[in-house]
């Protein structure tokens, strides 16, 4: 049976190739010859496949002249007009055809596409619903095509409406499963996306892009082991899948498995040795492993590959700051800011280096800029407050953290700092209030509090709250 079908396909291919050859000869000889509707369908498709839409339209016109009552060739003409973005002409023709056959799903589907192209989304949706209503054969394909069209327009909610119906018609259509997973991911429904990617992989376990997408989702959900496993499957299927290797490295780094991440990043350089970003990530791994010499080396390589890589300049500046090469550090971080003045990390670091160089005014401006850019991040406010504290301006430190409270969602780190500063000026009532709030949010940070404020450890209110907290949290 399969062999017979293959032979038939070869026969049809040769037959239609002969049709195209005869059609072209007719045009060159300028002698009209007759072709049946099936022949014209093939001729038009031949030109569409080659993106020769002018030739396809000419073939449609000749076909209509020979078969003026054929709906098929007129639908083909509308298809070609849409391909040429002659949407109004296609719309006019399709409306005429819909008057003749108002239950033809192909015409209704194409009308939907036309209205979608001209931005009439509601009309497009209505025609797609009508096409669905009258579709019998290949119903799942029609529903899938509508859904795929909505994906192209980034309308994932409507895409899901049609893709879910296509799935109900044919749960084994792998294209539907993949696109449903993709849409749910785009809309932030990670669990549903995982479900459909797994259904897709049950049918096609060698779908490396599905494994890759699963890796991205699991990373976002902070399920790093599952993410790494998914990337490993993608790489097992295609060892040259460089994006999967790069993302695996990113996930390992996020999971603080820096040695493994380094191995992957270095392997990625085989595919793109000129990737400035990869060099930055390698430098960051070495930085986390406290190999500052290697870290600095790779940050410099990143800058050499791309002098506009702000992260490379910033990273090199941070290494120099740690090594107390402050004047050099200032130059690098200043360059990072020049390339990207919207990054609060750059400004906060610039503030710290200026502070270490006793450049008070410059430090204040830099810290202020960091909290203006990202006023909801406690770390930038704390750094600003610490600057004032180190300058013996504890009142300004407290004022800064009070300001932070208006924009920062409850932060244990911020409350511990505020409690410590208030405790040092003996504002016991407020210090106690913030200390209790900090303990409730994150008891584990208590050790950091005592490192910052060792003299407060013996205060009565501290001991009282710690006893109270221990009693309230006793098992049973």
FENWOPE-V874991 format. One record per residue. N is the residue number from 1. RES is the residue in one letter. PHI is phi in radians with two decimals (* if undefined). OMEGA is omega as a letter, one per 30 degrees, with the letter a starting at -180 (999 if undefined). Layout:
# FENWOPE-V874991
n:N res:RES phi:PHI omega:OMEGA
n:N res:RES phi:PHI omega:OMEGA
This chain:
# FENWOPE-V874991
n:1 res:X phi:* omega:a
n:2 res:X phi:-1.07 omega:a
n:3 res:X phi:-1.14 omega:l
n:4 res:X phi:-1.10 omega:a
n:5 res:X phi:-1.13 omega:l
n:6 res:X phi:-1.09 omega:l
n:7 res:X phi:-1.09 omega:l
n:8 res:X phi:-1.13 omega:l
n:9 res:X phi:-1.07 omega:l
n:10 res:X phi:-1.10 omega:a
n:11 res:X phi:-1.08 omega:a
n:12 res:X phi:-1.13 omega:l
n:13 res:X phi:-1.07 omega:l
n:14 res:X phi:-1.16 omega:a
n:15 res:X phi:-1.09 omega:a
n:16 res:X phi:-1.25 omega:l
n:17 res:X phi:-1.05 omega:l
n:18 res:X phi:-1.15 omega:l
n:19 res:X phi:-1.09 omega:a
n:20 res:X phi:-1.10 omega:l
n:21 res:X phi:-1.09 omega:a
n:22 res:X phi:-1.19 omega:l
n:23 res:X phi:-1.14 omega:l
n:24 res:X phi:-1.11 omega:l
n:25 res:X phi:-1.15 omega:l
n:26 res:X phi:-1.05 omega:a
n:27 res:X phi:-1.17 omega:a
n:28 res:X phi:-1.18 omega:l
n:29 res:X phi:-1.48 omega:a
n:30 res:X phi:0.96 omega:l
n:31 res:X phi:-2.21 omega:a
n:32 res:X phi:-1.23 omega:l
n:33 res:X phi:-2.10 omega:a
n:34 res:X phi:-1.68 omega:l
n:35 res:X phi:-2.32 omega:l
n:36 res:X phi:-1.40 omega:a
n:37 res:X phi:-1.07 omega:a
n:38 res:X phi:-1.06 omega:l
n:39 res:X phi:-1.08 omega:a
n:40 res:X phi:-1.12 omega:l
n:41 res:X phi:-0.99 omega:a
n:42 res:X phi:-1.17 omega:a
n:43 res:X phi:-1.06 omega:a
n:44 res:X phi:-1.10 omega:l
n:45 res:X phi:-1.08 omega:l
n:46 res:X phi:-1.01 omega:a
n:47 res:X phi:-1.29 omega:l
n:48 res:X phi:-1.11 omega:l
n:49 res:X phi:-1.04 omega:l
n:50 res:X phi:-1.57 omega:a
n:51 res:X phi:1.03 omega:l
n:52 res:X phi:-1.77 omega:a
n:53 res:X phi:-1.26 omega:l
n:54 res:X phi:-1.13 omega:l
n:55 res:X phi:-1.16 omega:l
n:56 res:X phi:-1.12 omega:a
n:57 res:X phi:-1.16 omega:l
n:58 res:X phi:-1.05 omega:l
n:59 res:X phi:-1.11 omega:l
n:60 res:X phi:-1.10 omega:a
n:61 res:X phi:-1.10 omega:l
n:62 res:X phi:-1.15 omega:l
n:63 res:X phi:-1.07 omega:a
n:64 res:X phi:-1.17 omega:l
n:65 res:X phi:-1.15 omega:l
n:66 res:X phi:-1.51 omega:a
n:67 res:X phi:-2.30 omega:a
n:68 res:X phi:-1.09 omega:a
n:69 res:X phi:-1.81 omega:a
n:70 res:X phi:-1.42 omega:l
n:71 res:X phi:-1.22 omega:a
n:72 res:X phi:-1.07 omega:a
n:73 res:X phi:-1.23 omega:l
n:74 res:X phi:-1.24 omega:l
n:75 res:X phi:-1.11 omega:l
n:76 res:X phi:-1.07 omega:l
n:77 res:X phi:-1.09 omega:l
n:78 res:X phi:-1.08 omega:l
n:79 res:X phi:-1.08 omega:l
n:80 res:X phi:-1.16 omega:l
n:81 res:X phi:-1.05 omega:l
n:82 res:X phi:-1.14 omega:l
n:83 res:X phi:-1.09 omega:l
n:84 res:X phi:-1.48 omega:a
n:85 res:X phi:1.07 omega:l
n:86 res:X phi:-1.57 omega:a
n:87 res:X phi:-1.16 omega:a
n:88 res:X phi:-1.10 omega:l
n:89 res:X phi:-1.14 omega:l
n:90 res:X phi:-1.09 omega:a
n:91 res:X phi:-1.10 omega:l
n:92 res:X phi:-1.06 omega:a
n:93 res:X phi:-1.12 omega:a
n:94 res:X phi:-1.16 omega:l
n:95 res:X phi:-1.09 omega:l
n:96 res:X phi:-1.09 omega:a
n:97 res:X phi:-1.17 omega:a
n:98 res:X phi:-1.18 omega:l
n:99 res:X phi:-1.19 omega:l
n:100 res:X phi:-1.42 omega:a
n:101 res:X phi:-2.31 omega:a
n:102 res:X phi:-1.45 omega:l
n:103 res:X phi:-2.08 omega:l
n:104 res:X phi:-1.40 omega:a
n:105 res:X phi:-1.10 omega:a
n:106 res:X phi:-1.17 omega:l
n:107 res:X phi:-1.14 omega:a
n:108 res:X phi:-1.11 omega:l
n:109 res:X phi:-1.11 omega:a
n:110 res:X phi:-1.17 omega:l
n:111 res:X phi:-1.07 omega:l
n:112 res:X phi:-1.02 omega:l
n:113 res:X phi:-1.10 omega:l
n:114 res:X phi:-1.06 omega:a
n:115 res:X phi:-1.12 omega:l
n:116 res:X phi:-1.13 omega:a
n:117 res:X phi:-1.12 omega:a
n:118 res:X phi:-1.65 omega:l
n:119 res:X phi:1.49 omega:l
n:120 res:X phi:-1.58 omega:a
n:121 res:X phi:-1.13 omega:a
n:122 res:X phi:-1.16 omega:l
n:123 res:X phi:-1.14 omega:l
n:124 res:X phi:-1.02 omega:a
n:125 res:X phi:-1.07 omega:l
n:126 res:X phi:-1.06 omega:a
n:127 res:X phi:-1.23 omega:l
n:128 res:X phi:-1.11 omega:l
n:129 res:X phi:-1.13 omega:l
n:130 res:X phi:-1.16 omega:l
n:131 res:X phi:-1.05 omega:l
n:132 res:X phi:-1.07 omega:a
n:133 res:X phi:-1.04 omega:a
n:134 res:X phi:-1.73 omega:a
n:135 res:X phi:-1.35 omega:l
n:136 res:X phi:-2.04 omega:l
n:137 res:X phi:-1.30 omega:l
n:138 res:X phi:0.90 omega:a
n:139 res:X phi:-1.05 omega:a
n:140 res:X phi:-1.14 omega:l
n:141 res:X phi:-1.19 omega:l
n:142 res:X phi:-1.08 omega:a
n:143 res:X phi:-1.07 omega:l
n:144 res:X phi:-1.11 omega:a
n:145 res:X phi:-1.09 omega:l
n:146 res:X phi:-1.10 omega:l
n:147 res:X phi:-1.04 omega:l
n:148 res:X phi:-1.10 omega:l
n:149 res:X phi:-1.09 omega:l
n:150 res:X phi:-1.16 omega:l
n:151 res:X phi:-1.10 omega:l
n:152 res:X phi:-1.05 omega:l
n:153 res:X phi:-1.60 omega:l
n:154 res:X phi:1.06 omega:l
n:155 res:X phi:-1.76 omega:a
n:156 res:X phi:-1.30 omega:l
n:157 res:X phi:-1.10 omega:l
n:158 res:X phi:-1.27 omega:l
n:159 res:X phi:-1.01 omega:a
n:160 res:X phi:-1.10 omega:a
n:161 res:X phi:-0.96 omega:a
n:162 res:X phi:-1.41 omega:a
n:163 res:X phi:-1.19 omega:l
n:164 res:X phi:-1.09 omega:l
n:165 res:X phi:-1.16 omega:l
n:166 res:X phi:-1.09 omega:l
n:167 res:X phi:-1.11 omega:l
n:168 res:X phi:-1.13 omega:l
n:169 res:X phi:-1.25 omega:a
n:170 res:X phi:-2.59 omega:a
n:171 res:X phi:-1.16 omega:a
n:172 res:X phi:-1.77 omega:l
n:173 res:X phi:-1.34 omega:a
n:174 res:X phi:-1.13 omega:l
n:175 res:X phi:-1.12 omega:l
n:176 res:X phi:-1.11 omega:a
n:177 res:X phi:-1.06 omega:a
n:178 res:X phi:-1.12 omega:a
n:179 res:X phi:-1.22 omega:l
n:180 res:X phi:-1.10 omega:l
n:181 res:X phi:-1.04 omega:a
n:182 res:X phi:-1.08 omega:a
n:183 res:X phi:-1.11 omega:a
n:184 res:X phi:-1.09 omega:l
n:185 res:X phi:-1.12 omega:a
n:186 res:X phi:-1.07 omega:a
n:187 res:X phi:-1.57 omega:l
n:188 res:X phi:1.49 omega:l
n:189 res:X phi:-1.68 omega:a
n:190 res:X phi:-1.06 omega:a
n:191 res:X phi:-1.11 omega:l
n:192 res:X phi:-1.17 omega:l
n:193 res:X phi:-1.08 omega:l
n:194 res:X phi:-1.04 omega:l
n:195 res:X phi:-0.98 omega:a
n:196 res:X phi:-1.31 omega:l
n:197 res:X phi:-1.11 omega:l
n:198 res:X phi:-1.20 omega:l
n:199 res:X phi:-1.09 omega:l
n:200 res:X phi:-1.08 omega:a
n:201 res:X phi:-1.23 omega:l
n:202 res:X phi:-1.10 omega:l
n:203 res:X phi:-1.52 omega:a
n:204 res:X phi:-2.24 omega:a
n:205 res:X phi:-1.16 omega:l
n:206 res:X phi:-1.71 omega:l
n:207 res:X phi:-1.39 omega:a
n:208 res:X phi:-1.09 omega:a
n:209 res:X phi:-1.20 omega:l
n:210 res:X phi:-1.18 omega:l
n:211 res:X phi:-1.06 omega:l
n:212 res:X phi:-1.07 omega:l
n:213 res:X phi:-1.13 omega:l
n:214 res:X phi:-1.06 omega:l
n:215 res:X phi:-1.02 omega:l
n:216 res:X phi:-1.10 omega:a
n:217 res:X phi:-1.14 omega:a
n:218 res:X phi:-1.10 omega:l
n:219 res:X phi:-1.09 omega:l
n:220 res:X phi:-1.08 omega:l
n:221 res:X phi:-1.44 omega:a
n:222 res:X phi:1.11 omega:l
n:223 res:X phi:-1.70 omega:a
n:224 res:X phi:-1.17 omega:a
n:225 res:X phi:-1.10 omega:l
n:226 res:X phi:-1.15 omega:l
n:227 res:X phi:-1.09 omega:a
n:228 res:X phi:-1.12 omega:l
n:229 res:X phi:-1.07 omega:l
n:230 res:X phi:-1.12 omega:l
n:231 res:X phi:-1.11 omega:l
n:232 res:X phi:-1.11 omega:l
n:233 res:X phi:-1.11 omega:l
n:234 res:X phi:-1.04 omega:a
n:235 res:X phi:-1.30 omega:l
n:236 res:X phi:-1.17 omega:l
n:237 res:X phi:-1.31 omega:a
n:238 res:X phi:-2.41 omega:a
n:239 res:X phi:-1.16 omega:l
n:240 res:X phi:-1.73 omega:a
n:241 res:X phi:-1.36 omega:a
n:242 res:X phi:-1.13 omega:l
n:243 res:X phi:-1.11 omega:l
n:244 res:X phi:-1.16 omega:l
n:245 res:X phi:-1.14 omega:a
n:246 res:X phi:-1.12 omega:l
n:247 res:X phi:-1.18 omega:l
n:248 res:X phi:-1.06 omega:l
n:249 res:X phi:-1.06 omega:l
n:250 res:X phi:-1.05 omega:a
n:251 res:X phi:-1.15 omega:l
n:252 res:X phi:-1.06 omega:l
n:253 res:X phi:-1.15 omega:l
n:254 res:X phi:-1.08 omega:l
n:255 res:X phi:-1.41 omega:l
n:256 res:X phi:1.12 omega:l
n:257 res:X phi:-1.76 omega:a
n:258 res:X phi:-1.22 omega:l
n:259 res:X phi:-1.12 omega:l
n:260 res:X phi:-1.16 omega:l
n:261 res:X phi:-1.08 omega:l
n:262 res:X phi:-1.00 omega:l
n:263 res:X phi:-1.00 omega:a
n:264 res:X phi:-1.22 omega:l
n:265 res:X phi:-1.07 omega:a
n:266 res:X phi:-1.14 omega:l
n:267 res:X phi:-1.16 omega:l
n:268 res:X phi:-1.09 omega:a
n:269 res:X phi:-1.07 omega:l
n:270 res:X phi:-1.10 omega:a
n:271 res:X phi:-1.53 omega:a
n:272 res:X phi:-2.58 omega:a
n:273 res:X phi:-1.25 omega:a
n:274 res:X phi:-1.73 omega:a
n:275 res:X phi:-1.30 omega:l
n:276 res:X phi:-1.13 omega:a
n:277 res:X phi:-1.09 omega:l
n:278 res:X phi:-1.06 omega:l
n:279 res:X phi:-1.13 omega:l
n:280 res:X phi:-1.10 omega:a
n:281 res:X phi:-1.16 omega:l
n:282 res:X phi:-1.11 omega:l
n:283 res:X phi:-1.05 omega:l
n:284 res:X phi:-1.13 omega:l
n:285 res:X phi:-1.11 omega:l
n:286 res:X phi:-1.07 omega:l
n:287 res:X phi:-1.06 omega:l
n:288 res:X phi:-1.13 omega:l
n:289 res:X phi:-1.50 omega:l
n:290 res:X phi:1.10 omega:l
n:291 res:X phi:-1.70 omega:a
n:292 res:X phi:-1.25 omega:l
n:293 res:X phi:-1.12 omega:l
n:294 res:X phi:-1.14 omega:l
n:295 res:X phi:-1.02 omega:a
n:296 res:X phi:-1.07 omega:l
n:297 res:X phi:-1.03 omega:a
n:298 res:X phi:-1.32 omega:l
n:299 res:X phi:-1.10 omega:l
n:300 res:X phi:-1.12 omega:l
n:301 res:X phi:-1.09 omega:l
n:302 res:X phi:-1.06 omega:a
n:303 res:X phi:-1.16 omega:l
n:304 res:X phi:-1.11 omega:l
n:305 res:X phi:-1.26 omega:a
n:306 res:X phi:-2.60 omega:a
n:307 res:X phi:-1.17 omega:l
n:308 res:X phi:-1.75 omega:l
n:309 res:X phi:-1.40 omega:a
n:310 res:X phi:-1.05 omega:a
n:311 res:X phi:-1.11 omega:l
n:312 res:X phi:-1.14 omega:l
n:313 res:X phi:-1.09 omega:a
n:314 res:X phi:-1.08 omega:a
n:315 res:X phi:-1.04 omega:l
n:316 res:X phi:-1.08 omega:l
n:317 res:X phi:-1.11 omega:l
n:318 res:X phi:-1.15 omega:l
n:319 res:X phi:-1.05 omega:l
n:320 res:X phi:-1.11 omega:l
n:321 res:X phi:-1.11 omega:l
n:322 res:X phi:-1.10 omega:l
n:323 res:X phi:-1.50 omega:l
n:324 res:X phi:1.07 omega:l
n:325 res:X phi:-1.66 omega:a
n:326 res:X phi:-1.22 omega:a
n:327 res:X phi:-1.12 omega:l
n:328 res:X phi:-1.16 omega:a
n:329 res:X phi:-1.00 omega:a
n:330 res:X phi:-1.02 omega:a
n:331 res:X phi:-1.10 omega:a
n:332 res:X phi:-1.18 omega:a
n:333 res:X phi:-1.22 omega:l
n:334 res:X phi:-1.08 omega:l
n:335 res:X phi:-1.13 omega:l
n:336 res:X phi:-1.06 omega:l
n:337 res:X phi:-1.14 omega:l
n:338 res:X phi:-1.06 omega:l
n:339 res:X phi:-1.38 omega:a
n:340 res:X phi:-2.62 omega:a
n:341 res:X phi:-1.56 omega:a
n:342 res:X phi:-1.83 omega:a
n:343 res:X phi:-1.71 omega:a
n:344 res:X phi:-1.13 omega:l
n:345 res:X phi:-1.05 omega:a
n:346 res:X phi:-1.08 omega:a
n:347 res:X phi:-1.16 omega:a
n:348 res:X phi:-1.10 omega:l
n:349 res:X phi:-1.12 omega:l
n:350 res:X phi:-1.08 omega:l
n:351 res:X phi:-1.09 omega:a
n:352 res:X phi:-1.13 omega:l
n:353 res:X phi:-1.18 omega:l
n:354 res:X phi:-1.08 omega:l
n:355 res:X phi:-1.09 omega:l
n:356 res:X phi:-1.12 omega:l
n:357 res:X phi:-1.60 omega:a
n:358 res:X phi:1.05 omega:l
n:359 res:X phi:-1.71 omega:a
n:360 res:X phi:-1.04 omega:a
n:361 res:X phi:-1.06 omega:a
n:362 res:X phi:-1.11 omega:l
n:363 res:X phi:-1.13 omega:a
n:364 res:X phi:-1.02 omega:a
n:365 res:X phi:-1.04 omega:a
n:366 res:X phi:-1.15 omega:l
n:367 res:X phi:-1.10 omega:l
n:368 res:X phi:-1.05 omega:l
n:369 res:X phi:-1.11 omega:a
n:370 res:X phi:-1.09 omega:a
n:371 res:X phi:-1.38 omega:l
n:372 res:X phi:-1.22 omega:a
n:373 res:X phi:-1.22 omega:a
n:374 res:X phi:-2.37 omega:a
n:375 res:X phi:-1.37 omega:a
n:376 res:X phi:-1.68 omega:a
n:377 res:X phi:-1.71 omega:a
n:378 res:X phi:-1.07 omega:a
n:379 res:X phi:-1.03 omega:a
n:380 res:X phi:-1.22 omega:l
n:381 res:X phi:-1.18 omega:a
n:382 res:X phi:-1.10 omega:l
n:383 res:X phi:-1.06 omega:l
n:384 res:X phi:-1.10 omega:a
n:385 res:X phi:-1.12 omega:l
n:386 res:X phi:-1.08 omega:l
n:387 res:X phi:-1.03 omega:l
n:388 res:X phi:-1.10 omega:a
n:389 res:X phi:-1.05 omega:a
n:390 res:X phi:-1.19 omega:l
n:391 res:X phi:-1.55 omega:a
n:392 res:X phi:1.10 omega:l
n:393 res:X phi:-2.01 omega:a
n:394 res:X phi:-1.14 omega:l
n:395 res:X phi:-1.09 omega:l
n:396 res:X phi:-1.19 omega:l
n:397 res:X phi:-1.09 omega:l
n:398 res:X phi:-1.16 omega:l
n:399 res:X phi:-1.02 omega:a
n:400 res:X phi:-1.08 omega:a
n:401 res:X phi:-1.30 omega:l
n:402 res:X phi:-1.12 omega:l
n:403 res:X phi:-1.05 omega:a
n:404 res:X phi:-1.06 omega:a
n:405 res:X phi:-1.01 omega:a
n:406 res:X phi:-1.31 omega:a
n:407 res:X phi:-2.14 omega:a
n:408 res:X phi:-1.58 omega:l
n:409 res:X phi:-1.19 omega:a
n:410 res:X phi:-0.51 omega:a
n:411 res:X phi:-2.26 omega:l
n:412 res:X phi:-1.08 omega:a
n:413 res:X phi:-1.02 omega:a
n:414 res:X phi:-1.14 omega:a
n:415 res:X phi:-1.16 omega:l
n:416 res:X phi:-1.08 omega:l
n:417 res:X phi:-1.07 omega:a
n:418 res:X phi:-1.08 omega:l
n:419 res:X phi:-1.07 omega:l
n:420 res:X phi:-1.11 omega:l
n:421 res:X phi:-1.10 omega:l
n:422 res:X phi:-1.14 omega:l
n:423 res:X phi:-1.10 omega:a
n:424 res:X phi:-1.19 omega:l
n:425 res:X phi:-1.65 omega:l
n:426 res:X phi:1.11 omega:l
n:427 res:X phi:-1.54 omega:a
n:428 res:X phi:-1.09 omega:a
n:429 res:X phi:-1.07 omega:l
n:430 res:X phi:-1.23 omega:a
n:431 res:X phi:-1.02 omega:a
n:432 res:X phi:-1.11 omega:a
n:433 res:X phi:-1.07 omega:a
n:434 res:X phi:-1.25 omega:l
n:435 res:X phi:-1.14 omega:l
n:436 res:X phi:-1.13 omega:l
n:437 res:X phi:-1.10 omega:a
n:438 res:X phi:-1.13 omega:l
n:439 res:X phi:-1.04 omega:a
n:440 res:X phi:-1.14 omega:a
n:441 res:X phi:-1.38 omega:a
n:442 res:X phi:-2.77 omega:a
n:443 res:X phi:-1.15 omega:a
n:444 res:X phi:-1.13 omega:a
n:445 res:X phi:-1.45 omega:a
n:446 res:X phi:-1.03 omega:a
n:447 res:X phi:-1.05 omega:l
n:448 res:X phi:-1.13 omega:l
n:449 res:X phi:-1.04 omega:a
n:450 res:X phi:-1.25 omega:l
n:451 res:X phi:-1.16 omega:a
n:452 res:X phi:-1.32 omega:a
n:453 res:X phi:-2.30 omega:a
n:454 res:X phi:-1.10 omega:a
n:455 res:X phi:-1.24 omega:a
n:456 res:X phi:-1.41 omega:a
n:457 res:X phi:-1.03 omega:a
n:458 res:X phi:-1.59 omega:a
n:459 res:X phi:-1.16 omega:a
n:460 res:X phi:-1.07 omega:a
n:461 res:X phi:-1.15 omega:l
n:462 res:X phi:-1.14 omega:a
n:463 res:X phi:-1.07 omega:a
n:464 res:X phi:-1.06 omega:a
n:465 res:X phi:-1.18 omega:l
n:466 res:X phi:-1.15 omega:l
n:467 res:X phi:-1.15 omega:l
n:468 res:X phi:-1.08 omega:a
n:469 res:X phi:-1.14 omega:l
n:470 res:X phi:-1.11 omega:a
n:471 res:X phi:-1.17 omega:a
n:472 res:X phi:-1.19 omega:a
n:473 res:X phi:-1.89 omega:l
n:474 res:X phi:-1.19 omega:l
n:475 res:X phi:-1.04 omega:l
n:476 res:X phi:1.42 omega:999
